[in-house]
Amino acid sequence: MDDPISATTASYDRIAAEFAARTEHVDSVFLALRQRFVDALPSGGLVADLGCGPGRDAAWFLEQGLRVVGIDRSYEMARLATARGVSTALGDLRRPPLAPGSLAGLWSVAALLHVPAAETEATLRAWSVTLRPGGVLWLSTSAGDGEGWERVQYGGELYRWFVHREPDALLGLLAEAGFDVLEHHVNTNQRTWLSTLAIRREV
């Protein structure tokens, strides 16, 4: 099989429309956490949705009056986000195509879970660089242990690479990357999720 990132991107290109339909509606817990991110943002500035997928969250941020850019490696996902009015760019969330210090907020949900574990630290440091001091990070990713291929249940013979991170270890890496973690939550919905609110440390 191809490398994890390329193969996962290709799978998302194939399942984009079905994925969008299946993930459009979220539960009240997620809605509250998303609002928590918005409430914590400094006034003004750009918010990036890294791994924006079909643009569900980015479009909602636009409705709240925020300036938003969606970043995704999948052309089909970015196309769906654009159709919802989201400014999008094709890019790798491990190396976001964003200027240093250009963001007031960075939102990333169910995206880091596709980044190989060995690249976690470098990815978080790259994210930190894009945020201005005092900028807000919201990260939700799979909690647990191990990594490997998972078959797409509704996508035929398509696979995605999933990485499950131990919460304390990930929180430690966030601190090393320049973030002060304000709060974190673990909840279970199909899989176990670690959601974290953090602030880019003043320098």
C-alpha positions as a printed Julia matrix, in Angstrom:
203×3 Matrix{Float64}:
   0.0    0.0    0.0
   1.11   3.59  -0.6
   2.47   5.76   2.18
  -0.13   6.54   4.87
  -0.7   10.2    4.0
  -1.05   9.74   0.23
  -3.29   6.68   0.53
  -5.51   8.34   3.13
  -5.84  11.44   0.95
  -6.82   9.31  -2.04
  -9.47   7.56   0.04
 -10.95  10.88   1.13
 -11.1   12.0   -2.5
 -13.2    8.91  -3.24
 -15.58   9.17  -0.27
 -15.89  12.96   0.05
 -19.62  13.27  -0.65
 -20.6   10.32   1.53
 -18.28  11.46   4.33
 -19.84  14.94   4.24
 -23.34  13.5    4.57
 -22.36  11.19   7.41
 -20.56  13.86   9.47
 -22.8   16.9    8.93
 -24.71  16.53  12.18
 -22.9   16.58  15.52
 -24.01  16.05  19.1
 -24.52  18.64  21.82
 -21.16  17.88  23.42
 -19.33  18.77  20.23
 -21.43  21.9   19.73
 -20.5   23.1   23.21
 -16.8   22.47  22.64
 -16.87  24.27  19.3
 -18.49  27.27  20.96
 -15.86  27.12  23.69
 -13.16  27.58  21.04
 -14.92  30.61  19.55
 -15.39  32.18  22.98
 -11.68  31.81  23.74
 -10.46  33.48  20.53
  -8.81  36.9   20.7
 -10.76  39.55  18.82
  -9.97  39.9   15.14
  -7.54  37.81  13.15
  -7.68  34.77  10.94
  -8.8   31.28  11.97
  -7.55  28.2   10.11
  -9.34  24.88  10.02
  -6.58  22.33   9.41
  -7.98  19.2    7.82
 -11.2   21.08   7.13
 -12.79  18.25   5.15
 -16.09  19.29   3.53
 -16.16  22.52   5.54
 -18.79  21.81   8.19
 -16.97  23.66  10.98
 -15.34  26.32   8.82
 -18.73  27.29   7.38
 -20.13  27.59  10.9
 -17.22  29.83  11.89
 -18.07  32.06   8.95
 -21.62  32.29  10.24
 -20.2   33.54  13.55
 -18.48  36.4   11.73
 -14.95  34.99  11.8
 -12.38  35.19   9.0
 -11.63  31.58   8.1
  -9.41  29.57   5.79
  -9.78  25.82   5.36
  -6.74  23.66   4.64
  -7.0   20.1    3.34
  -4.89  17.72   1.24
  -7.96  16.23  -0.44
  -9.03  18.12  -3.55
 -12.57  16.76  -3.34
 -12.92  17.73   0.31
 -11.61  21.24  -0.38
 -14.01  21.53  -3.33
 -16.97  20.75  -1.05
 -15.77  23.29   1.52
 -15.41  25.94  -1.19
 -18.98  25.25  -2.31
 -20.07  26.22   1.2
 -18.39  29.61   0.88
 -15.18  28.71   2.71
 -11.88  30.09   1.41
  -9.76  26.97   1.01
  -6.23  25.97   0.11
  -4.79  22.57  -0.69
  -2.07  21.83   1.8
  -0.51  19.37   4.2
  -1.46  19.96   7.83
   2.01  18.78   8.85
   3.38  21.89   7.14
   0.5   24.38   6.91
   0.83  26.86   4.01
   0.39  29.78   6.39
   2.68  32.66   7.32
   4.33  32.59  10.76
   2.22  34.34  13.36
  -0.67  34.85  10.93
  -3.4   33.11  12.94
  -5.54  34.14  15.88
  -6.95  30.64  16.05
  -6.25  27.14  14.79
  -8.98  24.5   14.75
  -8.18  20.89  13.93
 -10.69  18.09  14.48
 -10.21  14.45  13.42
  -7.18  15.32  11.28
  -4.05  14.79  13.4
  -5.25  11.22  13.8
  -4.05  10.56  10.24
  -0.51  11.9   10.85
   2.02   9.13  11.61
   3.0    9.1   15.27
   6.67   9.79  14.53
   5.7   13.14  12.98
   3.59  14.38  15.9
   6.16  16.65  17.52
   7.23  18.33  14.27
   3.6   18.86  13.27
   2.68  20.53  16.56
   5.72  22.79  16.33
   4.69  23.79  12.8
   1.24  24.64  14.09
   2.69  26.72  16.91
   4.66  28.8   14.42
   1.5   29.78  12.53
  -0.19  31.17  15.65
   0.55  34.59  17.06
   1.36  34.68  20.79
  -1.91  34.36  22.65
  -3.53  32.59  19.69
  -5.87  29.71  20.43
  -5.57  26.08  19.41
  -8.42  23.6   19.51
  -7.31  20.04  18.81
  -9.52  16.95  18.82
  -7.94  13.64  17.96
  -8.23   9.95  18.69
  -7.11   8.89  22.16
  -5.57   5.5   22.76
  -2.51   3.6   21.64
  -1.09   2.36  18.35
  -1.52   3.14  14.66
  -2.46   1.3   11.5
  -4.81   0.94   8.55
  -8.59   0.94   8.96
 -10.94  -0.02   6.16
 -13.57   2.56   5.22
 -16.82   0.82   6.14
 -18.78   2.48   3.34
 -16.0    2.87   0.79
 -15.36  -0.57  -0.66
 -11.67  -1.51  -0.64
 -10.48   1.84   0.65
  -8.32   2.39   3.7
  -7.23   5.24   5.97
  -4.3    5.41   8.37
  -5.34   6.07  11.97
  -3.11   7.05  14.89
  -4.33   6.82  18.49
  -2.38   8.99  20.93
  -2.0    8.59  24.67
  -3.46  11.78  26.21
  -0.73  12.59  28.73
   1.99  12.11  26.11
   0.19  14.38  23.62
  -0.37  17.06  26.25
   3.34  16.94  27.01
   4.23  17.41  23.34
   1.88  20.38  23.14
   3.7   22.01  26.04
   7.07  21.37  24.39
   5.76  22.92  21.16
   4.99  26.2   22.91
   1.4   25.75  24.07
  -0.15  26.29  27.48
  -2.99  23.79  27.8
  -6.03  25.4   29.42
  -8.36  22.42  29.43
  -8.82  19.0   27.93
 -11.7   16.57  27.7
 -12.02  12.88  26.88
 -15.31  11.59  25.51
 -16.44   8.56  23.54
 -18.48   8.74  20.33
 -17.71   5.84  17.98
 -14.09   6.19  19.14
 -12.49   7.88  22.16
 -11.58  11.51  21.58
  -9.16  13.84  23.32
 -10.18  17.47  22.86
  -7.79  20.19  23.97
  -7.94  23.95  24.29
  -4.51  25.58  24.38
  -2.95  29.02  24.02
   0.22  29.82  22.09
   2.65  30.8   24.8
   3.83  34.41  24.91
   7.45  34.74  23.8
